[in-house]
């Protein structure tokens, strides 16, 4: 599904529209807004991507095991993909109703007793804004606006109102995104299952 923005500047300008501020032409040092986006856009994009299992940012990949094995506890180690922002629950063969695969992340390695190849599902860094889904764009615009509001406008009240709008938009986008396809089960937490 194609998004509604084509560039990072388009995305920033949607956020600025929520602030009732003039659009920018580039991430440069020509204004307070352009400086803020130059310094903070990528980090905020990655954080927002990592908050949810966005369909457009989900990758399925079979990971081969490294030749080196972990020193203890686990039988195999796998290299974490460089574009990996978050690792959700993993299941055998990626089956939504499948058995949960236990793993641990240590540095840039994924340790597990899962025999290779590891059927790995993860949330990736998406740097092409045209790939963003429309509901992601809507929520991310509010998220950006809320985070830069005080610096750009100097108004705390505006920042607070935008934080609430960002939370509402995130909830709406997350629910709609999660309703596509068969949902992946929640992991059973020991605190719940041991009652």
Legacy VTK file of the C-alpha trace (Angstrom):
# vtk DataFile Version 3.0
C-alpha trace
ASCII
DATASET POLYDATA
POINTS 195 float
0.000 0.000 0.000
1.550 3.309 -1.054
1.833 6.052 1.511
0.929 9.708 1.249
4.406 11.254 1.444
7.419 10.842 -0.812
10.268 12.375 1.170
11.387 13.080 4.717
10.768 16.785 4.044
7.145 16.008 3.056
6.803 14.129 6.346
8.302 17.016 8.316
5.979 19.491 6.608
2.938 17.481 7.685
4.181 17.794 11.271
4.776 21.523 10.815
1.226 21.907 9.489
-0.047 20.567 12.838
1.992 23.325 14.482
0.606 25.925 12.063
4.193 26.682 11.027
5.587 27.452 7.579
6.868 24.490 5.554
10.579 23.917 5.025
12.393 23.128 1.773
15.171 20.969 3.154
16.828 19.669 6.305
19.450 22.378 6.563
20.245 25.189 8.960
17.994 27.863 7.418
15.447 27.823 10.269
14.836 26.417 13.738
12.484 23.828 12.230
14.893 22.662 9.525
17.700 22.373 12.105
15.486 20.332 14.434
14.481 17.915 11.678
18.062 17.622 10.410
19.230 16.602 13.884
16.252 14.529 15.099
14.129 13.183 12.239
15.915 9.827 11.740
15.960 8.974 15.448
12.244 9.775 15.835
11.390 7.803 12.665
13.207 4.739 13.979
11.605 5.047 17.417
8.099 5.300 15.919
8.748 2.335 13.619
9.926 0.272 16.589
6.728 0.943 18.575
4.512 -1.446 16.596
4.627 -4.415 14.209
3.832 -2.239 11.187
2.981 -4.443 8.203
5.015 -2.333 5.775
8.087 -2.562 8.029
7.867 -6.296 8.785
10.464 -8.623 7.265
10.505 -12.428 7.159
13.965 -13.899 6.779
15.610 -17.275 7.347
18.776 -16.648 9.344
21.740 -18.964 9.024
23.727 -19.773 12.163
27.181 -18.345 12.779
30.084 -20.780 12.832
30.795 -19.731 16.424
28.451 -21.080 19.068
27.522 -19.241 22.270
29.711 -20.122 25.269
26.747 -21.337 27.352
22.958 -21.550 27.676
22.176 -21.492 23.938
23.103 -23.844 21.086
23.211 -21.359 18.188
23.861 -17.729 17.454
22.621 -15.735 14.486
23.644 -12.315 13.215
20.998 -9.653 13.810
20.140 -7.897 10.514
21.618 -4.383 10.380
18.218 -2.813 9.621
16.497 -4.536 12.573
14.789 -2.069 14.931
12.759 -4.504 17.020
12.253 -8.233 17.346
8.691 -9.274 18.191
7.569 -12.723 19.396
9.069 -15.477 17.232
7.185 -18.689 16.427
8.076 -21.958 14.723
7.856 -21.462 10.945
6.476 -17.970 11.609
3.049 -19.550 12.173
0.792 -17.133 14.120
-0.505 -20.068 16.166
2.888 -21.802 16.348
5.046 -22.622 19.309
6.993 -19.637 20.630
10.742 -19.773 19.951
12.809 -18.671 22.925
15.743 -16.399 22.165
17.964 -13.738 23.663
19.614 -10.733 22.042
23.215 -10.119 23.067
24.853 -7.232 21.255
24.299 -7.814 17.543
23.667 -11.546 17.969
20.454 -13.516 18.446
20.995 -16.574 20.642
18.584 -19.488 20.549
18.241 -23.267 20.649
16.296 -23.090 17.378
18.074 -25.162 14.747
19.054 -23.177 11.666
17.669 -21.687 9.638
15.952 -19.470 12.195
12.518 -18.365 10.805
13.015 -14.761 11.809
10.436 -11.971 11.765
11.461 -8.436 12.614
10.623 -4.757 12.235
13.064 -3.016 9.901
14.275 0.535 9.472
12.330 2.055 6.556
14.116 5.050 5.027
11.932 5.493 1.939
8.942 7.538 3.067
6.838 6.482 0.063
6.714 3.008 1.692
5.006 4.363 4.831
1.352 3.350 5.125
-1.173 6.244 5.226
-2.162 5.606 8.853
1.507 5.464 9.879
2.035 8.827 8.143
-0.880 10.351 10.039
0.321 9.135 13.422
3.988 9.872 12.770
3.158 13.464 11.764
1.496 14.045 15.153
4.398 12.287 16.921
6.952 14.521 15.209
4.872 17.633 15.880
4.524 16.759 19.571
8.263 16.216 19.923
9.368 19.412 18.199
6.501 21.678 19.326
8.203 23.295 22.295
11.462 23.970 20.421
9.735 25.410 17.365
6.770 27.228 18.925
7.870 27.700 22.544
4.365 26.690 23.680
4.114 23.848 26.202
0.325 23.698 25.925
0.570 23.014 22.183
3.082 20.233 22.815
0.752 18.583 25.357
-2.263 18.721 23.027
-0.189 17.198 20.227
1.081 14.421 22.506
-2.523 13.378 23.132
-3.321 13.584 19.411
-0.205 11.488 18.701
-1.308 8.818 21.190
-4.794 8.698 19.673
-3.431 8.481 16.126
-0.962 5.751 17.140
-3.758 3.713 18.712
-5.979 4.090 15.639
-3.156 3.217 13.232
-1.979 0.279 15.340
-5.445 -1.247 15.610
-6.085 -0.938 11.863
-2.621 -2.284 11.017
-3.040 -5.246 13.385
-6.356 -6.218 11.779
-4.697 -7.084 8.472
-4.014 -10.811 8.101
-4.005 -13.368 10.903
-2.806 -11.872 14.183
0.351 -13.171 15.806
-0.399 -14.410 19.347
0.723 -12.591 22.443
3.527 -14.330 24.310
2.412 -16.048 27.504
4.082 -14.231 30.365
5.260 -16.377 33.283
3.539 -14.022 35.728
0.198 -14.846 34.089
0.646 -18.550 33.399
2.027 -19.322 36.894
-1.100 -18.177 38.748
LINES 1 196
195 0 1 2 3 4 5 6 7 8 9 10 11 12 13 14 15 16 17 18 19 20 21 22 23 24 25 26 27 28 29 30 31 32 33 34 35 36 37 38 39 40 41 42 43 44 45 46 47 48 49 50 51 52 53 54 55 56 57 58 59 60 61 62 63 64 65 66 67 68 69 70 71 72 73 74 75 76 77 78 79 80 81 82 83 84 85 86 87 88 89 90 91 92 93 94 95 96 97 98 99 100 101 102 103 104 105 106 107 108 109 110 111 112 113 114 115 116 117 118 119 120 121 122 123 124 125 126 127 128 129 130 131 132 133 134 135 136 137 138 139 140 141 142 143 144 145 146 147 148 149 150 151 152 153 154 155 156 157 158 159 160 161 162 163 164 165 166 167 168 169 170 171 172 173 174 175 176 177 178 179 180 181 182 183 184 185 186 187 188 189 190 191 192 193 194
